[in-house]
Amino acid sequence: MKPKRRYYSLIDKVYQMDNLYEAWLSVKKNQGSGGIDGVSIAMFEKNVSMNLRELQRLLQQGRYKPDPVKRHFIEKENGKLRPLGIPKVSSYCTPPNLVLDF
């Protein structure tokens, strides 16, 4: 019987470029809106390689800090408003939003 793999740290899996790119494709497919920085998915895509490399660099250096989310309210069926937080496009590509498939 082969022993199961054990991972003691997953951060090196998170900042692998292929995993960041897969997360980006998922974000693009969902067609969400941009966050507090005003960067839309289309704007992020224009420089996607540079944006993902910068994200990778920050994650590798342990310097990534998520930004505040953009507050938006949506109306519920009962007429009340429910708050909704919209993160930046780049934040969707980072933990805990990145789901790894091992």
Order of alpha helices (4+ residues) and beta strands (2+ residues): alpha-alpha-alpha-alpha-beta-beta-alpha
